[in-house]
Every structure is written in C-alpha cells, then in structure tokens.
Amino acid sequence: MLTIQRKHLILSRLATQGQIVARELAEELGTSEDTIRRDLRELAQQGKLQRVHGGALPASAATGDLRVREQVSSQEKQALGRCGAQLIKPGQVVMVDGGTTAIQLARHLPADLRATVITHSPHVAVELAAHPHVDIIVLGGRLFRHSMVNVGASVIEAASRYRADLFFLGVTGVHPEAGLSTGDAEEADVKRALHARAAETIVLSSSEKLLSASAFVIAPMNALSLLVVPDDTPAKTIKALRAGGATVQKASA
C-alpha cells in the first residue's frame, strides 16, 4: 500500500472508530510499526491527528484563534452559554475561563444576578460589564493573543488568593481516555491553577471538541463535576464520555 493510501486509511479509521493503535494497524496491513508511526508523526505535524502512546486520536478542530472559533458551532455555543448561566446561583464566586463559549455564558447571565466573577479573559470581563450587580475581578498577566486571555506566573499567583464555587473551564479536547486538553502549554498551566481553586469545575463543550484531543492535558475526565454537551450529541458519544468518568448533561437548543 502506498503512503498516501495508508494515510487516507488512518484518517478514515479515526473518523469512524475514534482511535488508531499502531501495532494493530501494522499487523493488518502487513507493514512495520515504525512505518505506521512515521505516518502518524507526519499527519500530526499537519494537524490532522493527535499522537498518543501506542497510536493516535482525532485532533481537535477547535484550535483556531478566537476570531476563527467564533464562526464554529455558534448556535451550539449560544445554547451552552445559556445552560451554563443557569447553573450560577446568586452570591456565588465563579471563575470563568476564556473562549467563545465563555463569552456566550457572560452574555446570558440574568441582568439582576448578584455574584462575583473572576476571569483572566479581557473579552469576558467586557461582556460582564453590562451586568451592574456582578463584581468583576480580572487576573492580569501576559496577553496570549491566540485565545485573548492573560497567562503566566502572575495569573497563577493571583488565582491562589481566591476560592471559587464554580469554574467554567474552556478546553479544545474532551476525550474519555485522553481527558481534558488544550493546545498551548502555558494556557494549560493557568487552567490547571484555576481548576485547583474551585469547588466544582464545569465544561461547556461544543461538538467539535468531543472525542478529540489536544497536546496539553489539563485534567482527567473524572475531575469534572459536570460536562454540558449540545442537545443533539449522539447517544454513543455520551455513553463513551460517561464511561470515561464524566457526568454529562445536554444543553437544550
């Protein structure tokens, strides 16, 4: 089989089966594991899959910058934001990550909500400014333009001064085995720090993130208190996520 044919087969299998085991595929095709690993390495360099020990998982499609991600699954993100807003109770201290779904969360908060929101996202802070009874605390640091969030040691140190009831964590990958992941190491450090300061962590995940993985792990699936997914998420996907340890709730459209 030609290299291009093997790579096409690998991507097709990832789309239908959700993972590739290098040893098994090598045996099936009658080629060496090294050949399959080379194919996986080259496809990973092209951003078409995420390599893991022994094989590969689908790469997350949610890796573009904020302006690109605003165009992806916009209706899903509105429904997720609305659902997330309903989970916040008056008087709570809430940490909100950056990202397009977090912006939708801020937009859907009740106008009369009284709460404290801690965020490292300037975009989220601006959206929250329309809510007169929400106290806004912005964690400052170096602006990571790709995601429009503040990152670095100063954000992590500042986060250590707070304890939150909820943390709405933004991710690019949600996978039952690979866990919760994102595409930047420094962002992952901040997300882990915020997760550690909250009693409960919630992920609002649009469909392109489900059953995919990115390079930098934030936490395992069972570290979540709740995973909220789109209303039309297939039953088999929800079953797989629950098998990974997640409590899953659908967001009504």
Secondary structure, 3 states (H helix, E strand, C coil): CCHHHHHHHHHHHHHHHCCEEHHHHHHHHCCCHHHHHHHHHHHHHCCCEEEECCEEEEECCCCCCHHHHCCCCHHHHHHHHHHHHHCCCCCCEEEECCCHHHHHHHHCCCCCCCEEEEECCHHHHHHHCCCCCEEEEECCCEEECCCCEEECHHHHHHHCCCCEEEEEECCCEEECCCEEEECCHHHHHHHHHHHHCEEEEEEECCHHHECCECCEEEECHHHCCEEEEECCCCHHHHHHHHHCCCCEEEECC
